Amino acid sequence: MPNSARFERIDSIGVITLDNPPVNAMSLRVRTAVRDALAEGTMDAGVRAFVITGGGKLFSGGADIREFDTGVSNQSPNLPELIALVEDSAKPVVAALHGTAVGGGCELPLACHARVALAGTQIGLSEVTLGLVPGAGGTQRLPRLIGVQAALDAIVTGKFLSAEKAHELGLVDVLVPRGGDLVQAAVALAQQLASAEKPPTKTRDREERLAEARANPGLFAEARKAVAKRSRGFEAPLACIDCVEAAVTRPFAEGLAFERDTFQHCRTSSQSKAQRHAFFAEREARRVRGVGEDTKELTIRKGAVLGCGTMGGGIAMCFANAGIPVMVTEGDRAALDRGMDTIRKNYASSVSKGSLSAADAEARLALIEPTLDFDRVSGADIVIEAVFESMDLKREIFGKLDKLCRADAILATNTSSLDVNEIADVTSRPGQVVGTHFFSPANVMRLLEIVRGAKTSPEVLATTLTLSKRLGKVGVVVGVCDSFAANRMLYPYSRQAQFLLEEGALPEQVDRVLYEFGFPMGPFAVGDIAGIDVGYKIRQHREHVRPKDLRYSAIADKLYEMGRYGQKTGKGWYLYETGSRTPIPDPEVTALIVAASKDLGIERREISDEEILQRCLYPLINEGARILEERIAERSSDLDLVWLHGYGFPRYRGGPMFWADSLGLDHVHEVMHRFYEIHMDWLEPAPLLGRLAREGGTFGDWRPT
């Protein structure tokens, strides 16, 4: 087993360097190597103190999460055991931090006798994002170093502290300027500690920063109230509060034991398993057929966006937010001015909320160049078309771009449903054409559906995946089909929600069930935000691709005809009071729904919450199975990402395909078969779902043959 930490002496200081690329994860190999290095240095009379630092670009990215499901994380020395060795070391130990020191890679430094950090280092306890609490003393030691309120803010959100902020709070003892010698600074501090008359105080023995919280017993009740609103449905944030409270109310050893028990409970919970699945899914999404580590990528220095409407303006902001200069063009001055005004208002809103400084907003605005001169886009490395959803218009534009742009420029379309191959065919370079389906609002939503055309080159795919990360997006590669993966799965979800109205449900009941499941809002509240007029136009546009025998509910069309367009008109599926976005059930809509049922000859019935959940979610899972079998998506976890980041599927359930696996595909198939026998109409179980149900398989394990 290769050694995963190097040990060397610098003068009288033993320097232990973590060496486990790429992120120096605190695996069993690393833990064993550090333990052995500490033992070697302890036995060496010439070593007076230790420095622990990280090799490569960072200190440590934390625990090796894969060990959680194998039991290896509990093998000796486990992380709590190693950390206890460090804190109890008779010779002082100094942590030298750079890059990132997060999760278990933060808990180890917390137990060291001092900490030195390079400016710009990111430090934090991110376990909550995986449905966990810190399990090696993080919730007990951090409050003792920086105070309870600051520790709660960091642990419950999982947000990182900059080294500068950590120094201000007292977590970092010495801040080394960028370009400074981190290890030398740590060695100097270690020598100082070794020469002191008294041994340094252990973190666990520090009590002074807990006094304020002990005098404020309502602190934790307030924290729970805030978390219940901000992190609705998530268990780990509340568990983190429990652990920090234990640091305040219990002796250190008891608090440590409570934290460890809580960690073990969280580790085996369905929520943590789901959140860890999502974590790995985001990393797995980069693995795409035909794209390897040696695939050459194109350089993106400047972008261009065609269209400055809601979508085009949001895409332009994505580039500016990433520090990439971008040109945005429109056909007339009024449209361009409206689009730029919206962009300015968006940045002004961020400044007013305190999420962006005025200087940063101005700097980002300066990166967006509005122009009426279409030919100016010829200098861009990537051009993203974001015009009206018309095949004729898009083909006309791509024909012009083909003649205008450099041969190596990427030509991207933001279409949400049209055939990317048909668009690419009008160019002489279909290999340079790709779909980049942003979700609205583009400057907020994290999903980017990357549509691979039949001739899209590996270089273009690799470049677009890297660009998605630069833009702060989760890029998911899908193939060409009607509406691609995201909207294709959305349609059965929306259709069944509306059919349930015809059968006996009301919008507020359906929305409540989906909200309680964990969605930010139900389908009818979403419809009012998106605009019932927008949905109507989409249905009219899709009429040519929908078989005539597959009907949809006409209730939404009736709302459109009544001028009820949603929040923009104060009436949609719900009523909205002036200046309010709170939906209010409307008797007029209820009467419309009841009349629609009567016209269709449907006797309304009481519909259970369980049926609503199954009728809305199982058909979208079923459509996901068809997408997988058609190889439109690379893997089921990609479809989970689409719903996690595109539609607000609760992360603590892992995504629809993961959730289906957790329910058991035999159960999902049985329910779908029952629905099909009753309702027919797009509810026939997908062949892949049936096969996996019979074989006892899962979507997660399935791979195309």
Phi, psi and omega in degrees: 000120184295147178290137184246017173208137179262145178234127178214162178253135169241106189057239183258015184250128175275119183257119179255120182247118177295135185220074182222075183300153005268346187235015180052045179301144184278063181285174178302321179299317180293315181300318180295316182296319179293318177302314182294323179293320177297319179296318180298314181290327179294323180283344183269112182296338180282349179264119183260340181196171182237154166234130174249125181223176182247141175277157179081215189271355185205165177287296177194139177273005176108197183294157172277101190298331181296337180290341183297327185266359182247350182088352182295330182297339180266354181289144183283136358279122172283175187297316177301323179294316180297317181296322176297321177300318180295312184294327182270003182302132178290341177252133184304146179236128179245133175267133178246109191252138173210161179070261176224146174221093190229159179060228176299336176285355171257324182297323178298310177300328180301331181271349177291165185275349174194161183224133176241137182221143175283137179306137181095349178296141177258126186233134179178170178248101189260010186303328183301331180290347177253015180074024184237169163252156172305135188246009182229038174097002183299320182284344181265327184269322183299316177300330180287342180262322187238000182096157189288315183297315179296323179292318176301313181303319183283315187286319185287331178265336184077007181284148183273153171259139171288157178302325179296314179293320179298325177292319179297322182279343180104003177286319179259128183275323180228125178259121181263127181296155178306135182088350179284169181270097185298309184296320179297321177295321179291320178298317180298319179292321178297319178296321179297315179295322181292333182269353183292154181292325181246148175294152180295151178288133177288148180303320184293340181268359179277124184239344190297328183281355178267347188299318183298318179291325179294335178271358183230077185295343179277357184302316186283329175296319178295320179297319179294321179297317180294319181291322180301328180276316186282325185237050183307127176092341181276135182272324188297319180302320178291323177295325177297319179297318178303318183290319178294322176299323178296327177297328182275324190258350183235158171300157187305313184298320179291319178298321179296317179294320178297316179299317182294318178297318180295319177300313182296321177297314180297320184302326182265002182284156178295326181294315180294321177299320179293316182289327175291323175301315180296322178301310181288328179299321180294329178279325180290333183299337179289337182278109187231137178308130176086354179243121180240178180297335181267004179292126182290139178250150177274156181267128178250104178254334183211138179244168174218142179236129178264109183112131180238033174281201182304313182285311182299317179296320178295322178294318178301320178297324178302316179295312182298320180297333179270002179081019181256121177301140183216140176257141177230133187233150177223166182279339179216158186298318183299315180295320179295316180296319178299316181296316180292325176298320178296318178299315180298319179295321178298315179292321179298323178296318179297321179295317182295330180275352179084007180274353181208138178281157179299323180294318179293322179297317179295321179296321180289318177301324181294340180277349181260118182252109177280142180207149173262355183271098182304323184296342182295339183290353183298339182271000184278150176277334174218134177244124180249118178276126181225056182257184182305146185284074179229123181299316181300316181293318181293319178295322177298316181294317182291330173298319178292316180299323181301322180279335190266319191272159177301155183296332182265003179288144176273130178252112187243146176243138179269017181305144179262353185205342188282160185288111181295327179295320179294324176292316182294330186294342179278354180257165175269005184220061182301338178294339181266001183260136181212153174270134174233088184272098175281156178251144187271138355284131190298329181281356181244311186291138188273342185283136168231110178275112182263114187262115180275116174284171181300332184243007178301129186284154175302324180297318179293319178298312181299319180295318181292323175298316178295320178298320180301321178292319177299325181278001181079023182255161168260107182275130178234122182274130177227167178265181183272126169199172180300117177073005177059208185273316189296298183292331178297323176283335181290324186301311179295328176299310182291319183297316181292325177301319182283326175298326179298330176295318180297331187270343179152346181276170173235158184307318184293329178288314180299313181297321179298316182298316181289327176294315180293333175293330177135355176292150177299328176198163181277175187295330183280323173296321177297318179300323178291328178286313181294328181109118179295332176293324178294315178299321179299314181294324178295317179297320178296320181292327184274359184305326184285344181255353181265120178303143186296335183276001178252093187280167171226161182291138181266004183298317180297323177297323178295321177298319178299315181296335178275359181078016178269091187264359180114209184299328182297334179250001180080357179215137174203237170294335180233172169264150177226126177288154182305127179080002182243146175253009180281121181287136179239122178306140186243120178304331180295321178290319177303314180297321178298317181293315180298320178294322179297319178299317181296316180298328181274356181074026181260125176277115184295145183224166175282129182246128184284159176299323181297317180295320179301313181298314182291318182294329179278317190265324182295321177297326178288326174296318179300318178292326175300322178298319178296319180299319179296313183295329177278358180061032173287327176246153182288322186199163183295328181294335175294322177292327174299316180298320179304317184277329177294316188258347180258331187228005176076023173303134186301126183297329181287000171251356169084353185109160187296322183286320176296318179298319178298318177300321182290330177285331187102119184291337175295322178293313181300317180296317181299316180293317179298320179296321178294317177299320182296319180296327182275314192250340186055225167044082174067015182247010177294130181302137179294145180305320181295319178300315179297317182295314180294324178297317180292325185270355183073025182270182178226158174296323183298325181272344186290137174225140181296146180273000000 
